[in-house]
Amino acid sequence: MSLNKEQRAITSEELKAHFEKSTLSKADLADTLNVSVEDIDHILAMKAPKFGAKLQRFIHLVWDVRDEINHDIRKHGKEPAPYTYLKGEKEDYWFLQ
């Protein structure tokens, strides 16, 4: 997943908007995904590391956070709005395998 600066900003805004529509706290997400609240803050802000294994982990976490937020929204009888760049399922992308 290679997003430019503008695409990351859009994705960040979408993640934050969906998060606000969910009933989750950052601590809930962190506990569910076994990461820190700081990690969740970085995901919501789309503050990615530059390269390497940390970047790959970050990319996976972006999708995992999206999925957890969407699951919570659906659990409460609503349908999350589509994302501009985080389309489909994580499993559909070879680089996320």
Phi and psi restraints in degrees (range 20) as a CNS / XPLOR table:
assign (resid 1 and name C) (resid 2 and name N)
       (resid 2 and name CA) (resid 2 and name C) 1.0 -120.0 20.0 2
assign (resid 2 and name N) (resid 2 and name CA)
       (resid 2 and name C) (resid 3 and name N) 1.0 103.8 20.0 2
assign (resid 2 and name C) (resid 3 and name N)
       (resid 3 and name CA) (resid 3 and name C) 1.0 -110.0 20.0 2
assign (resid 3 and name N) (resid 3 and name CA)
       (resid 3 and name C) (resid 4 and name N) 1.0 140.1 20.0 2
assign (resid 3 and name C) (resid 4 and name N)
       (resid 4 and name CA) (resid 4 and name C) 1.0 -79.1 20.0 2
assign (resid 4 and name N) (resid 4 and name CA)
       (resid 4 and name C) (resid 5 and name N) 1.0 179.4 20.0 2
assign (resid 4 and name C) (resid 5 and name N)
       (resid 5 and name CA) (resid 5 and name C) 1.0 -58.8 20.0 2
assign (resid 5 and name N) (resid 5 and name CA)
       (resid 5 and name C) (resid 6 and name N) 1.0 -44.7 20.0 2
assign (resid 5 and name C) (resid 6 and name N)
       (resid 6 and name CA) (resid 6 and name C) 1.0 -65.3 20.0 2
assign (resid 6 and name N) (resid 6 and name CA)
       (resid 6 and name C) (resid 7 and name N) 1.0 -41.4 20.0 2
assign (resid 6 and name C) (resid 7 and name N)
       (resid 7 and name CA) (resid 7 and name C) 1.0 -65.7 20.0 2
assign (resid 7 and name N) (resid 7 and name CA)
       (resid 7 and name C) (resid 8 and name N) 1.0 -38.4 20.0 2
assign (resid 7 and name C) (resid 8 and name N)
       (resid 8 and name CA) (resid 8 and name C) 1.0 -64.7 20.0 2
assign (resid 8 and name N) (resid 8 and name CA)
       (resid 8 and name C) (resid 9 and name N) 1.0 -38.9 20.0 2
assign (resid 8 and name C) (resid 9 and name N)
       (resid 9 and name CA) (resid 9 and name C) 1.0 -64.1 20.0 2
assign (resid 9 and name N) (resid 9 and name CA)
       (resid 9 and name C) (resid 10 and name N) 1.0 -43.1 20.0 2
assign (resid 9 and name C) (resid 10 and name N)
       (resid 10 and name CA) (resid 10 and name C) 1.0 -63.1 20.0 2
assign (resid 10 and name N) (resid 10 and name CA)
       (resid 10 and name C) (resid 11 and name N) 1.0 -45.0 20.0 2
assign (resid 10 and name C) (resid 11 and name N)
       (resid 11 and name CA) (resid 11 and name C) 1.0 -63.2 20.0 2
assign (resid 11 and name N) (resid 11 and name CA)
       (resid 11 and name C) (resid 12 and name N) 1.0 -40.6 20.0 2
assign (resid 11 and name C) (resid 12 and name N)
       (resid 12 and name CA) (resid 12 and name C) 1.0 -60.9 20.0 2
assign (resid 12 and name N) (resid 12 and name CA)
       (resid 12 and name C) (resid 13 and name N) 1.0 -46.5 20.0 2
assign (resid 12 and name C) (resid 13 and name N)
       (resid 13 and name CA) (resid 13 and name C) 1.0 -62.1 20.0 2
assign (resid 13 and name N) (resid 13 and name CA)
       (resid 13 and name C) (resid 14 and name N) 1.0 -40.5 20.0 2
assign (resid 13 and name C) (resid 14 and name N)
       (resid 14 and name CA) (resid 14 and name C) 1.0 -66.5 20.0 2
assign (resid 14 and name N) (resid 14 and name CA)
       (resid 14 and name C) (resid 15 and name N) 1.0 -43.7 20.0 2
assign (resid 14 and name C) (resid 15 and name N)
       (resid 15 and name CA) (resid 15 and name C) 1.0 -61.0 20.0 2
assign (resid 15 and name N) (resid 15 and name CA)
       (resid 15 and name C) (resid 16 and name N) 1.0 -44.4 20.0 2
assign (resid 15 and name C) (resid 16 and name N)
       (resid 16 and name CA) (resid 16 and name C) 1.0 -63.9 20.0 2
assign (resid 16 and name N) (resid 16 and name CA)
       (resid 16 and name C) (resid 17 and name N) 1.0 -41.8 20.0 2
assign (resid 16 and name C) (resid 17 and name N)
       (resid 17 and name CA) (resid 17 and name C) 1.0 -64.3 20.0 2
assign (resid 17 and name N) (resid 17 and name CA)
       (resid 17 and name C) (resid 18 and name N) 1.0 -43.1 20.0 2
assign (resid 17 and name C) (resid 18 and name N)
       (resid 18 and name CA) (resid 18 and name C) 1.0 -65.8 20.0 2
assign (resid 18 and name N) (resid 18 and name CA)
       (resid 18 and name C) (resid 19 and name N) 1.0 -41.3 20.0 2
assign (resid 18 and name C) (resid 19 and name N)
       (resid 19 and name CA) (resid 19 and name C) 1.0 -58.5 20.0 2
assign (resid 19 and name N) (resid 19 and name CA)
       (resid 19 and name C) (resid 20 and name N) 1.0 -42.9 20.0 2
assign (resid 19 and name C) (resid 20 and name N)
       (resid 20 and name CA) (resid 20 and name C) 1.0 -64.2 20.0 2
assign (resid 20 and name N) (resid 20 and name CA)
       (resid 20 and name C) (resid 21 and name N) 1.0 -29.5 20.0 2
assign (resid 20 and name C) (resid 21 and name N)
       (resid 21 and name CA) (resid 21 and name C) 1.0 -80.6 20.0 2
assign (resid 21 and name N) (resid 21 and name CA)
       (resid 21 and name C) (resid 22 and name N) 1.0 -15.3 20.0 2
assign (resid 21 and name C) (resid 22 and name N)
       (resid 22 and name CA) (resid 22 and name C) 1.0 -84.1 20.0 2
assign (resid 22 and name N) (resid 22 and name CA)
       (resid 22 and name C) (resid 23 and name N) 1.0 173.6 20.0 2
assign (resid 22 and name C) (resid 23 and name N)
       (resid 23 and name CA) (resid 23 and name C) 1.0 -100.4 20.0 2
assign (resid 23 and name N) (resid 23 and name CA)
       (resid 23 and name C) (resid 24 and name N) 1.0 9.1 20.0 2
assign (resid 23 and name C) (resid 24 and name N)
       (resid 24 and name CA) (resid 24 and name C) 1.0 -83.4 20.0 2
assign (resid 24 and name N) (resid 24 and name CA)
       (resid 24 and name C) (resid 25 and name N) 1.0 150.8 20.0 2
assign (resid 24 and name C) (resid 25 and name N)
       (resid 25 and name CA) (resid 25 and name C) 1.0 -102.8 20.0 2
assign (resid 25 and name N) (resid 25 and name CA)
       (resid 25 and name C) (resid 26 and name N) 1.0 166.6 20.0 2
assign (resid 25 and name C) (resid 26 and name N)
       (resid 26 and name CA) (resid 26 and name C) 1.0 -61.2 20.0 2
assign (resid 26 and name N) (resid 26 and name CA)
       (resid 26 and name C) (resid 27 and name N) 1.0 -37.0 20.0 2
assign (resid 26 and name C) (resid 27 and name N)
       (resid 27 and name CA) (resid 27 and name C) 1.0 -64.5 20.0 2
assign (resid 27 and name N) (resid 27 and name CA)
       (resid 27 and name C) (resid 28 and name N) 1.0 -38.7 20.0 2
assign (resid 27 and name C) (resid 28 and name N)
       (resid 28 and name CA) (resid 28 and name C) 1.0 -59.4 20.0 2
assign (resid 28 and name N) (resid 28 and name CA)
       (resid 28 and name C) (resid 29 and name N) 1.0 -49.0 20.0 2
assign (resid 28 and name C) (resid 29 and name N)
       (resid 29 and name CA) (resid 29 and name C) 1.0 -61.4 20.0 2
assign (resid 29 and name N) (resid 29 and name CA)
       (resid 29 and name C) (resid 30 and name N) 1.0 -45.1 20.0 2
assign (resid 29 and name C) (resid 30 and name N)
       (resid 30 and name CA) (resid 30 and name C) 1.0 -60.4 20.0 2
assign (resid 30 and name N) (resid 30 and name CA)
       (resid 30 and name C) (resid 31 and name N) 1.0 -44.5 20.0 2
assign (resid 30 and name C) (resid 31 and name N)
       (resid 31 and name CA) (resid 31 and name C) 1.0 -63.2 20.0 2
assign (resid 31 and name N) (resid 31 and name CA)
       (resid 31 and name C) (resid 32 and name N) 1.0 -46.1 20.0 2
assign (resid 31 and name C) (resid 32 and name N)
       (resid 32 and name CA) (resid 32 and name C) 1.0 -62.0 20.0 2
assign (resid 32 and name N) (resid 32 and name CA)
       (resid 32 and name C) (resid 33 and name N) 1.0 -40.1 20.0 2
assign (resid 32 and name C) (resid 33 and name N)
       (resid 33 and name CA) (resid 33 and name C) 1.0 -95.4 20.0 2
assign (resid 33 and name N) (resid 33 and name CA)
       (resid 33 and name C) (resid 34 and name N) 1.0 1.5 20.0 2
assign (resid 33 and name C) (resid 34 and name N)
       (resid 34 and name CA) (resid 34 and name C) 1.0 57.0 20.0 2
assign (resid 34 and name N) (resid 34 and name CA)
       (resid 34 and name C) (resid 35 and name N) 1.0 47.8 20.0 2
assign (resid 34 and name C) (resid 35 and name N)
       (resid 35 and name CA) (resid 35 and name C) 1.0 -132.7 20.0 2
assign (resid 35 and name N) (resid 35 and name CA)
       (resid 35 and name C) (resid 36 and name N) 1.0 179.2 20.0 2
assign (resid 35 and name C) (resid 36 and name N)
       (resid 36 and name CA) (resid 36 and name C) 1.0 -90.0 20.0 2
assign (resid 36 and name N) (resid 36 and name CA)
       (resid 36 and name C) (resid 37 and name N) 1.0 161.7 20.0 2
assign (resid 36 and name C) (resid 37 and name N)
       (resid 37 and name CA) (resid 37 and name C) 1.0 -61.6 20.0 2
assign (resid 37 and name N) (resid 37 and name CA)
       (resid 37 and name C) (resid 38 and name N) 1.0 -35.3 20.0 2
assign (resid 37 and name C) (resid 38 and name N)
       (resid 38 and name CA) (resid 38 and name C) 1.0 -59.6 20.0 2
assign (resid 38 and name N) (resid 38 and name CA)
       (resid 38 and name C) (resid 39 and name N) 1.0 -40.6 20.0 2
assign (resid 38 and name C) (resid 39 and name N)
       (resid 39 and name CA) (resid 39 and name C) 1.0 -60.1 20.0 2
assign (resid 39 and name N) (resid 39 and name CA)
       (resid 39 and name C) (resid 40 and name N) 1.0 -43.1 20.0 2
assign (resid 39 and name C) (resid 40 and name N)
       (resid 40 and name CA) (resid 40 and name C) 1.0 -63.2 20.0 2
assign (resid 40 and name N) (resid 40 and name CA)
       (resid 40 and name C) (resid 41 and name N) 1.0 -41.7 20.0 2
assign (resid 40 and name C) (resid 41 and name N)
       (resid 41 and name CA) (resid 41 and name C) 1.0 -58.7 20.0 2
assign (resid 41 and name N) (resid 41 and name CA)
       (resid 41 and name C) (resid 42 and name N) 1.0 -42.9 20.0 2
assign (resid 41 and name C) (resid 42 and name N)
       (resid 42 and name CA) (resid 42 and name C) 1.0 -65.7 20.0 2
assign (resid 42 and name N) (resid 42 and name CA)
       (resid 42 and name C) (resid 43 and name N) 1.0 -38.1 20.0 2
assign (resid 42 and name C) (resid 43 and name N)
       (resid 43 and name CA) (resid 43 and name C) 1.0 -65.4 20.0 2
assign (resid 43 and name N) (resid 43 and name CA)
       (resid 43 and name C) (resid 44 and name N) 1.0 -50.1 20.0 2
assign (resid 43 and name C) (resid 44 and name N)
       (resid 44 and name CA) (resid 44 and name C) 1.0 -61.5 20.0 2
assign (resid 44 and name N) (resid 44 and name CA)
       (resid 44 and name C) (resid 45 and name N) 1.0 -30.6 20.0 2
assign (resid 44 and name C) (resid 45 and name N)
       (resid 45 and name CA) (resid 45 and name C) 1.0 -90.2 20.0 2
assign (resid 45 and name N) (resid 45 and name CA)
       (resid 45 and name C) (resid 46 and name N) 1.0 -5.2 20.0 2
assign (resid 45 and name C) (resid 46 and name N)
       (resid 46 and name CA) (resid 46 and name C) 1.0 54.2 20.0 2
assign (resid 46 and name N) (resid 46 and name CA)
       (resid 46 and name C) (resid 47 and name N) 1.0 43.9 20.0 2
assign (resid 46 and name C) (resid 47 and name N)
       (resid 47 and name CA) (resid 47 and name C) 1.0 -93.6 20.0 2
assign (resid 47 and name N) (resid 47 and name CA)
       (resid 47 and name C) (resid 48 and name N) 1.0 89.0 20.0 2
assign (resid 47 and name C) (resid 48 and name N)
       (resid 48 and name CA) (resid 48 and name C) 1.0 -88.5 20.0 2
assign (resid 48 and name N) (resid 48 and name CA)
       (resid 48 and name C) (resid 49 and name N) 1.0 146.6 20.0 2
assign (resid 48 and name C) (resid 49 and name N)
       (resid 49 and name CA) (resid 49 and name C) 1.0 -65.6 20.0 2
assign (resid 49 and name N) (resid 49 and name CA)
       (resid 49 and name C) (resid 50 and name N) 1.0 162.1 20.0 2
assign (resid 49 and name C) (resid 50 and name N)
       (resid 50 and name CA) (resid 50 and name C) 1.0 -67.7 20.0 2
assign (resid 50 and name N) (resid 50 and name CA)
       (resid 50 and name C) (resid 51 and name N) 1.0 -43.3 20.0 2
assign (resid 50 and name C) (resid 51 and name N)
       (resid 51 and name CA) (resid 51 and name C) 1.0 -168.0 20.0 2
assign (resid 51 and name N) (resid 51 and name CA)
       (resid 51 and name C) (resid 52 and name N) 1.0 177.8 20.0 2
assign (resid 51 and name C) (resid 52 and name N)
       (resid 52 and name CA) (resid 52 and name C) 1.0 83.9 20.0 2
assign (resid 52 and name N) (resid 52 and name CA)
       (resid 52 and name C) (resid 53 and name N) 1.0 -162.0 20.0 2
assign (resid 52 and name C) (resid 53 and name N)
       (resid 53 and name CA) (resid 53 and name C) 1.0 -62.0 20.0 2
assign (resid 53 and name N) (resid 53 and name CA)
       (resid 53 and name C) (resid 54 and name N) 1.0 -34.2 20.0 2
assign (resid 53 and name C) (resid 54 and name N)
       (resid 54 and name CA) (resid 54 and name C) 1.0 -66.1 20.0 2
assign (resid 54 and name N) (resid 54 and name CA)
       (resid 54 and name C) (resid 55 and name N) 1.0 -35.4 20.0 2
assign (resid 54 and name C) (resid 55 and name N)
       (resid 55 and name CA) (resid 55 and name C) 1.0 -66.8 20.0 2
assign (resid 55 and name N) (resid 55 and name CA)
       (resid 55 and name C) (resid 56 and name N) 1.0 -43.3 20.0 2
assign (resid 55 and name C) (resid 56 and name N)
       (resid 56 and name CA) (resid 56 and name C) 1.0 -61.4 20.0 2
assign (resid 56 and name N) (resid 56 and name CA)
       (resid 56 and name C) (resid 57 and name N) 1.0 -42.7 20.0 2
assign (resid 56 and name C) (resid 57 and name N)
       (resid 57 and name CA) (resid 57 and name C) 1.0 -62.3 20.0 2
assign (resid 57 and name N) (resid 57 and name CA)
       (resid 57 and name C) (resid 58 and name N) 1.0 -43.4 20.0 2
assign (resid 57 and name C) (resid 58 and name N)
       (resid 58 and name CA) (resid 58 and name C) 1.0 -58.9 20.0 2
assign (resid 58 and name N) (resid 58 and name CA)
       (resid 58 and name C) (resid 59 and name N) 1.0 -46.5 20.0 2
assign (resid 58 and name C) (resid 59 and name N)
       (resid 59 and name CA) (resid 59 and name C) 1.0 -59.0 20.0 2
assign (resid 59 and name N) (resid 59 and name CA)
       (resid 59 and name C) (resid 60 and name N) 1.0 -45.3 20.0 2
assign (resid 59 and name C) (resid 60 and name N)
       (resid 60 and name CA) (resid 60 and name C) 1.0 -61.6 20.0 2
assign (resid 60 and name N) (resid 60 and name CA)
       (resid 60 and name C) (resid 61 and name N) 1.0 -41.2 20.0 2
assign (resid 60 and name C) (resid 61 and name N)
       (resid 61 and name CA) (resid 61 and name C) 1.0 -66.4 20.0 2
assign (resid 61 and name N) (resid 61 and name CA)
       (resid 61 and name C) (resid 62 and name N) 1.0 -34.6 20.0 2
assign (resid 61 and name C) (resid 62 and name N)
       (resid 62 and name CA) (resid 62 and name C) 1.0 -56.8 20.0 2
assign (resid 62 and name N) (resid 62 and name CA)
       (resid 62 and name C) (resid 63 and name N) 1.0 -48.7 20.0 2
assign (resid 62 and name C) (resid 63 and name N)
       (resid 63 and name CA) (resid 63 and name C) 1.0 -67.3 20.0 2
assign (resid 63 and name N) (resid 63 and name CA)
       (resid 63 and name C) (resid 64 and name N) 1.0 -39.5 20.0 2
assign (resid 63 and name C) (resid 64 and name N)
       (resid 64 and name CA) (resid 64 and name C) 1.0 -65.0 20.0 2
assign (resid 64 and name N) (resid 64 and name CA)
       (resid 64 and name C) (resid 65 and name N) 1.0 -41.1 20.0 2
assign (resid 64 and name C) (resid 65 and name N)
       (resid 65 and name CA) (resid 65 and name C) 1.0 -63.6 20.0 2
assign (resid 65 and name N) (resid 65 and name CA)
       (resid 65 and name C) (resid 66 and name N) 1.0 -46.5 20.0 2
assign (resid 65 and name C) (resid 66 and name N)
       (resid 66 and name CA) (resid 66 and name C) 1.0 -54.8 20.0 2
assign (resid 66 and name N) (resid 66 and name CA)
       (resid 66 and name C) (resid 67 and name N) 1.0 -47.0 20.0 2
assign (resid 66 and name C) (resid 67 and name N)
       (resid 67 and name CA) (resid 67 and name C) 1.0 -64.2 20.0 2
assign (resid 67 and name N) (resid 67 and name CA)
       (resid 67 and name C) (resid 68 and name N) 1.0 -41.8 20.0 2
assign (resid 67 and name C) (resid 68 and name N)
       (resid 68 and name CA) (resid 68 and name C) 1.0 -65.7 20.0 2
assign (resid 68 and name N) (resid 68 and name CA)
       (resid 68 and name C) (resid 69 and name N) 1.0 -42.2 20.0 2
assign (resid 68 and name C) (resid 69 and name N)
       (resid 69 and name CA) (resid 69 and name C) 1.0 -63.3 20.0 2
assign (resid 69 and name N) (resid 69 and name CA)
       (resid 69 and name C) (resid 70 and name N) 1.0 -47.7 20.0 2
assign (resid 69 and name C) (resid 70 and name N)
       (resid 70 and name CA) (resid 70 and name C) 1.0 -61.3 20.0 2
assign (resid 70 and name N) (resid 70 and name CA)
       (resid 70 and name C) (resid 71 and name N) 1.0 -40.3 20.0 2
assign (resid 70 and name C) (resid 71 and name N)
       (resid 71 and name CA) (resid 71 and name C) 1.0 -60.4 20.0 2
assign (resid 71 and name N) (resid 71 and name CA)
       (resid 71 and name C) (resid 72 and name N) 1.0 -43.4 20.0 2
assign (resid 71 and name C) (resid 72 and name N)
       (resid 72 and name CA) (resid 72 and name C) 1.0 -64.8 20.0 2
assign (resid 72 and name N) (resid 72 and name CA)
       (resid 72 and name C) (resid 73 and name N) 1.0 -42.2 20.0 2
assign (resid 72 and name C) (resid 73 and name N)
       (resid 73 and name CA) (resid 73 and name C) 1.0 -61.2 20.0 2
assign (resid 73 and name N) (resid 73 and name CA)
       (resid 73 and name C) (resid 74 and name N) 1.0 -45.4 20.0 2
assign (resid 73 and name C) (resid 74 and name N)
       (resid 74 and name CA) (resid 74 and name C) 1.0 -65.5 20.0 2
assign (resid 74 and name N) (resid 74 and name CA)
       (resid 74 and name C) (resid 75 and name N) 1.0 -37.6 20.0 2
assign (resid 74 and name C) (resid 75 and name N)
       (resid 75 and name CA) (resid 75 and name C) 1.0 -58.5 20.0 2
assign (resid 75 and name N) (resid 75 and name CA)
       (resid 75 and name C) (resid 76 and name N) 1.0 -26.2 20.0 2
assign (resid 75 and name C) (resid 76 and name N)
       (resid 76 and name CA) (resid 76 and name C) 1.0 -100.9 20.0 2
assign (resid 76 and name N) (resid 76 and name CA)
       (resid 76 and name C) (resid 77 and name N) 1.0 21.7 20.0 2
assign (resid 76 and name C) (resid 77 and name N)
       (resid 77 and name CA) (resid 77 and name C) 1.0 79.9 20.0 2
assign (resid 77 and name N) (resid 77 and name CA)
       (resid 77 and name C) (resid 78 and name N) 1.0 14.4 20.0 2
assign (resid 77 and name C) (resid 78 and name N)
       (resid 78 and name CA) (resid 78 and name C) 1.0 -116.9 20.0 2
assign (resid 78 and name N) (resid 78 and name CA)
       (resid 78 and name C) (resid 79 and name N) 1.0 163.6 20.0 2
assign (resid 78 and name C) (resid 79 and name N)
       (resid 79 and name CA) (resid 79 and name C) 1.0 -111.9 20.0 2
assign (resid 79 and name N) (resid 79 and name CA)
       (resid 79 and name C) (resid 80 and name N) 1.0 123.6 20.0 2
assign (resid 79 and name C) (resid 80 and name N)
       (resid 80 and name CA) (resid 80 and name C) 1.0 -67.7 20.0 2
assign (resid 80 and name N) (resid 80 and name CA)
       (resid 80 and name C) (resid 81 and name N) 1.0 144.2 20.0 2
assign (resid 80 and name C) (resid 81 and name N)
       (resid 81 and name CA) (resid 81 and name C) 1.0 -64.5 20.0 2
assign (resid 81 and name N) (resid 81 and name CA)
       (resid 81 and name C) (resid 82 and name N) 1.0 150.0 20.0 2
assign (resid 81 and name C) (resid 82 and name N)
       (resid 82 and name CA) (resid 82 and name C) 1.0 -67.6 20.0 2
assign (resid 82 and name N) (resid 82 and name CA)
       (resid 82 and name C) (resid 83 and name N) 1.0 151.2 20.0 2
assign (resid 82 and name C) (resid 83 and name N)
       (resid 83 and name CA) (resid 83 and name C) 1.0 -89.9 20.0 2
assign (resid 83 and name N) (resid 83 and name CA)
       (resid 83 and name C) (resid 84 and name N) 1.0 150.1 20.0 2
assign (resid 83 and name C) (resid 84 and name N)
       (resid 84 and name CA) (resid 84 and name C) 1.0 -70.6 20.0 2
assign (resid 84 and name N) (resid 84 and name CA)
       (resid 84 and name C) (resid 85 and name N) 1.0 -43.1 20.0 2
assign (resid 84 and name C) (resid 85 and name N)
       (resid 85 and name CA) (resid 85 and name C) 1.0 -115.5 20.0 2
assign (resid 85 and name N) (resid 85 and name CA)
       (resid 85 and name C) (resid 86 and name N) 1.0 -22.8 20.0 2
assign (resid 85 and name C) (resid 86 and name N)
       (resid 86 and name CA) (resid 86 and name C) 1.0 -92.7 20.0 2
assign (resid 86 and name N) (resid 86 and name CA)
       (resid 86 and name C) (resid 87 and name N) 1.0 71.7 20.0 2
assign (resid 86 and name C) (resid 87 and name N)
       (resid 87 and name CA) (resid 87 and name C) 1.0 -96.2 20.0 2
assign (resid 87 and name N) (resid 87 and name CA)
       (resid 87 and name C) (resid 88 and name N) 1.0 151.0 20.0 2
assign (resid 87 and name C) (resid 88 and name N)
       (resid 88 and name CA) (resid 88 and name C) 1.0 73.1 20.0 2
assign (resid 88 and name N) (resid 88 and name CA)
       (resid 88 and name C) (resid 89 and name N) 1.0 -155.2 20.0 2
assign (resid 88 and name C) (resid 89 and name N)
       (resid 89 and name CA) (resid 89 and name C) 1.0 -110.3 20.0 2
assign (resid 89 and name N) (resid 89 and name CA)
       (resid 89 and name C) (resid 90 and name N) 1.0 149.3 20.0 2
assign (resid 89 and name C) (resid 90 and name N)
       (resid 90 and name CA) (resid 90 and name C) 1.0 -52.5 20.0 2
assign (resid 90 and name N) (resid 90 and name CA)
       (resid 90 and name C) (resid 91 and name N) 1.0 -39.3 20.0 2
assign (resid 90 and name C) (resid 91 and name N)
       (resid 91 and name CA) (resid 91 and name C) 1.0 -67.5 20.0 2
assign (resid 91 and name N) (resid 91 and name CA)
       (resid 91 and name C) (resid 92 and name N) 1.0 -15.2 20.0 2
assign (resid 91 and name C) (resid 92 and name N)
       (resid 92 and name CA) (resid 92 and name C) 1.0 -77.0 20.0 2
assign (resid 92 and name N) (resid 92 and name CA)
       (resid 92 and name C) (resid 93 and name N) 1.0 -12.1 20.0 2
assign (resid 92 and name C) (resid 93 and name N)
       (resid 93 and name CA) (resid 93 and name C) 1.0 -108.8 20.0 2
assign (resid 93 and name N) (resid 93 and name CA)
       (resid 93 and name C) (resid 94 and name N) 1.0 123.6 20.0 2
assign (resid 93 and name C) (resid 94 and name N)
       (resid 94 and name CA) (resid 94 and name C) 1.0 -59.9 20.0 2
assign (resid 94 and name N) (resid 94 and name CA)
       (resid 94 and name C) (resid 95 and name N) 1.0 -35.4 20.0 2
assign (resid 94 and name C) (resid 95 and name N)
       (resid 95 and name CA) (resid 95 and name C) 1.0 -74.8 20.0 2
assign (resid 95 and name N) (resid 95 and name CA)
       (resid 95 and name C) (resid 96 and name N) 1.0 -6.5 20.0 2
assign (resid 95 and name C) (resid 96 and name N)
       (resid 96 and name CA) (resid 96 and name C) 1.0 -105.5 20.0 2
assign (resid 96 and name N) (resid 96 and name CA)
       (resid 96 and name C) (resid 97 and name N) 1.0 6.6 20.0 2
